[in-house]
Amino acid sequence: MSNAASNYLENATLDFWLNGNSGSHTSPGTLYLGLFHGTASGVLANLEAGTMSDEVTLGSYARQTASFGSASSGSISNDQAVTFPTATGNYDDTVTCIAILDASTSGNVLWYGQLSVSKTVTTGDQFQVATGNLQVSLT
């Protein structure tokens, strides 16, 4: 997955480090992984702006918690598998992008990216990101 920080996270980071945390930002207690569908270029533009209109809504979908190990050489990856519930129906469309968010519903997009391989999720499927496969990098 290629990744990028949302406008929200970019501003919060600059505010925190270079403006004495004037926005009073704190680290979220729990991080969530969300799945998004549609043409990747449009979805990525929406996620950059913090718009989550392309998030999956069908098939008993719900965001799942994600945890990360320690950063090294400018990168960090998930330290546990992220497993979504078994789909009770087909997802809205092919999953093309994912995002790390700060809430189980609504909230803010922090990091986002396009999947290296899009995934169609149908009844009985279970979307999973294996340990170490969700990598975020600062370059």
LOGU-438000 format. One line per 3 residues: number of its first residue (from 0); for each residue x, z, y of N, C-alpha, C. Coordinates in steps of 0.05 Angstrom, whole numbers, plus 5000, padded with zeros to 4 digits. Each point is the difference from the previous one (the first is absolute). Last residue first. Layout:
// LOGU-438000
NUM> X,Z,Y,X,Z,Y,X,Z,Y | ...
END
This chain:
// LOGU-438000
138> 5169,5087,5197,5023,4982,5002,5004,4993,5029 | 4946,5070,4924,5005,4995,5029,5025,4983,5002 | 4924,5014,4916,5027,4999,5011,5000,4997,5030
135> 4939,5026,4902,4999,4996,5029,5028,5001,5010 | 4946,4985,4899,5024,5006,5015,4996,4993,5030 | 4953,5011,4898,4990,5000,5028,5023,5009,5017
132> 5011,4999,4907,4993,4972,5008,4989,4998,5027 | 5027,5083,4949,5022,4984,5011,4994,4973,5010 | 4933,5041,4931,5020,5017,5014,5024,4982,5009
129> 4909,4947,4986,5018,5017,4984,5019,5016,5018 | 4900,4964,5018,5026,4995,5011,5019,5019,4985 | 4896,4956,4977,5020,5022,5000,5026,4990,5012
126> 4886,4978,4975,5023,4992,5017,5020,5024,5000 | 4924,4969,4927,5009,5023,5015,5026,4992,5015 | 4904,4953,4948,5028,5000,5008,5007,5025,5014
123> 4910,4979,4972,5017,5010,4978,5030,5000,5007 | 4939,4933,5053,4989,5023,4986,5018,5008,4977 | 5054,4947,5070,4973,4996,4990,4991,5025,4985
120> 5079,4959,5074,4991,5024,4985,4971,4996,4993 | 5093,4940,5031,4970,5000,4998,4992,5023,4983 | 5093,4982,5060,4988,5010,4976,4969,4998,5002
117> 5105,4960,5043,4972,5008,5004,4987,5007,4974 | 5105,5006,5023,4982,4985,4984,4972,5011,5005 | 5066,5034,5053,5016,4977,4991,4984,4982,4981
114> 4954,5059,5079,5009,5002,4972,5017,4976,4993 | 4993,5037,5101,4987,4981,4982,5011,5004,4972 | 4992,5078,5080,5015,4977,4991,4984,4983,4981
111> 5010,5098,5071,4984,4980,4986,5017,4977,4991 | 4994,5109,5048,5016,4978,4990,4982,4981,4986 | 4954,5064,5050,5028,5007,5007,5018,4977,4993
108> 4891,5016,5027,5019,4985,4984,5027,5008,5009 | 4913,5065,5011,5018,4981,5012,5017,4986,4980 | 4895,5047,4994,5028,5007,5005,5016,4978,5013
105> 4912,4998,4930,5007,4995,5028,5030,5006,5004 | 4980,5043,4915,4982,4980,5011,5007,4998,5030 | 5057,5052,4950,4986,4988,4977,4979,4980,5008
102> 5090,5018,5059,4975,5013,4994,4987,4986,4976 | 5082,4971,5045,5002,5029,5003,4974,5015,4994 | 5050,4904,4958,4983,5010,5022,5001,5031,5001
99> 5047,4901,4960,5002,5029,4998,4986,5011,5024 | 4983,4902,4948,5008,5015,5024,5002,5029,4993 | 4995,4889,4956,4995,5029,4998,5009,5013,5026
96> 4967,4894,4959,5016,5018,5017,4994,5029,4994 | 4957,4926,4955,5024,4986,5009,5019,5018,5015 | 4910,4993,4926,5016,5019,5016,5026,4986,5007
93> 4904,4951,4978,5027,5005,4991,5014,5019,5019 | 4898,5012,5005,5016,4976,4999,5027,5007,4989 | 4929,5065,5000,4990,4981,5019,5012,4972,4997
90> 5002,5060,4913,5007,5006,5028,4991,4977,5017 | 4950,5023,4907,5021,4984,5012,5005,5009,5028 | 4964,5074,4936,4990,4974,5007,5023,4985,5012
87> 5014,5085,4971,4974,4999,4988,4986,4973,5006 | 5108,5035,4993,4980,4985,5016,4974,4999,4984 | 5075,5078,4995,4992,4976,4985,4977,4987,5015
84> 5066,5060,5060,4980,5003,4979,4994,4973,4986 | 5097,5013,5040,4973,4998,5011,4980,5004,4977 | 5107,5032,5015,4981,4987,4982,4972,5002,5012
81> 5112,5011,5018,4975,5002,5015,4980,4984,4984 | 5098,5053,4973,4982,4977,4999,4975,5005,5017 | 5090,5049,5028,4980,5002,4978,4983,4974,5001
78> 5069,5013,5063,5012,5016,4978,4980,5006,4978 | 5017,4919,5082,4982,5019,4988,5013,5014,4976 | 5065,4965,5078,4980,4989,4981,4983,5022,4988
75> 5075,4968,5088,4987,5022,4985,4979,4987,4981 | 5093,4974,5070,4977,4993,4984,4989,5025,4987 | 5083,4992,5054,4979,4987,5016,4975,4993,4984
72> 5076,5047,4961,5009,4973,5010,4977,4985,5014 | 4959,5079,4956,5029,4994,4996,5005,4972,5009 | 4918,5086,4994,5010,4975,5011,5030,4997,4994
69> 4930,5058,4938,5017,5002,5023,5010,4972,5008 | 4908,5004,4948,5024,5015,4996,5016,5002,5026 | 4890,4988,4992,5025,4986,5002,5023,5019,4995
66> 4884,4982,4983,5022,5018,5008,5026,4985,4997 | 4884,4984,5008,5027,4989,4994,5021,5021,5009 | 4884,4989,4976,5023,5013,5013,5026,4987,4990
63> 4908,4943,5008,5013,5020,4982,5024,5012,5014 | 4898,4945,5024,5029,5004,5005,5010,5022,4982 | 4917,4945,4966,5005,5022,5018,5030,5001,5004
60> 4915,4937,4946,5026,5003,5013,5001,5024,5018 | 4929,4959,4940,5008,5028,4999,5028,5004,5012 | 4954,4914,5003,5012,5006,4974,5010,5029,4998
57> 4996,4952,5099,4983,4998,4976,5014,5011,4975 | 5038,4990,5091,4977,5019,5002,4984,5001,4974 | 5103,4969,5052,4982,4997,4977,4978,5021,5002
54> 5048,4966,5090,5005,5019,4977,4979,4995,4979 | 5012,4957,5089,5005,4985,4976,5005,5018,4975 | 4987,5030,5093,4976,4986,4992,5003,4985,4974
51> 5057,5062,5061,4998,5002,4971,4976,4986,4989 | 5073,5006,5090,4973,4993,4992,4999,4998,4970 | 5079,5017,5058,4985,5023,4991,4971,4995,4993
48> 5074,4938,5027,4984,5011,5022,4984,5025,4993 | 5053,4956,4934,5018,5005,5022,4985,5013,5023 | 4949,4968,4929,5013,5026,4994,5020,5007,5022
45> 4957,4916,5006,4981,5022,5003,5013,5027,4996 | 5051,4923,4982,4995,5003,5029,4981,5022,5006 | 5014,4979,4910,5024,5012,5011,4997,5004,5030
42> 4932,4953,4954,5000,5029,4993,5024,5014,5013 | 4996,4906,5009,4979,5014,5015,4999,5029,4995 | 5060,4948,4950,5008,4999,5028,4979,5014,5017
39> 4983,4991,4905,5020,5020,5008,5007,4999,5029 | 4905,4977,4958,5023,4985,5006,5021,5018,5012 | 4933,5054,4942,4997,4978,5019,5026,4985,5004
36> 4981,5109,4973,4995,4974,4989,4997,4979,5022 | 5043,5108,4975,4988,4982,5019,4998,4972,4988 | 5019,5115,4978,5001,4972,4990,4984,4982,5019
33> 5054,5103,5009,4975,4985,5001,5006,4971,4992 | 5044,5108,4994,5005,4971,4997,4973,4986,5000 | 5037,5099,5045,4981,4985,4982,5008,4971,4999
30> 5041,5108,5026,5000,4972,5005,4982,4986,4980 | 5008,5105,5045,4996,4983,4976,5000,4971,5010 | 5017,5067,5064,5004,5016,4976,4999,4984,4974
27> 5034,4960,5096,4975,5005,4986,5006,5017,4974 | 5059,5008,5091,5000,4985,4975,4973,5006,4985 | 5005,5004,5108,5009,5015,4977,4998,4983,4975
24> 4998,4992,5118,4997,4990,4973,5011,5019,4979 | 4986,4998,5105,4996,5022,4981,4994,4990,4971 | 5026,4950,5083,4974,4996,4987,4993,5021,4980
21> 5083,4999,5047,4979,5003,5020,4972,4995,4989 | 5099,5009,4966,4975,5003,4985,4977,5005,5019 | 5088,4977,5032,4995,5028,4996,4973,5006,4986
18> 5040,4912,5015,4984,5010,5023,4991,5029,4994 | 5052,4945,4938,5011,4993,5026,4985,5010,5024 | 4978,5014,4903,5029,5002,5003,5010,4996,5028
15> 4904,4997,4980,5012,5024,4988,5029,5002,5006 | 4954,4922,5028,4991,5024,5015,5013,5025,4990 | 5014,4921,4952,5014,4999,5025,4994,5024,5017
12> 4952,4991,4920,5028,5005,4995,5017,5000,5026 | 4908,4978,5004,5003,5028,4994,5029,5007,4995 | 4978,4909,5013,4996,5016,5025,5005,5029,4995
9> 5002,4944,4925,5022,4993,5017,4999,5017,5026 | 4928,5006,4939,5024,5014,4991,5024,4994,5018 | 4919,4954,5019,4996,5029,5003,5025,5015,4992
6> 4997,4907,4986,5004,5007,5028,4997,5030,5005 | 5029,4975,4902,4978,4993,5018,5007,5006,5029 | 5074,4974,4923,4986,5023,5012,4978,4990,5018
3> 5040,4949,4910,5003,5003,5028,4985,5025,5009 | 5040,4939,4904,4985,5021,5014,5006,5000,5030 | 5001,4944,4895,5012,5002,5026,4984,5020,5017
0> 5007,4997,4891,4983,5000,5024,5018,5000,5025
END
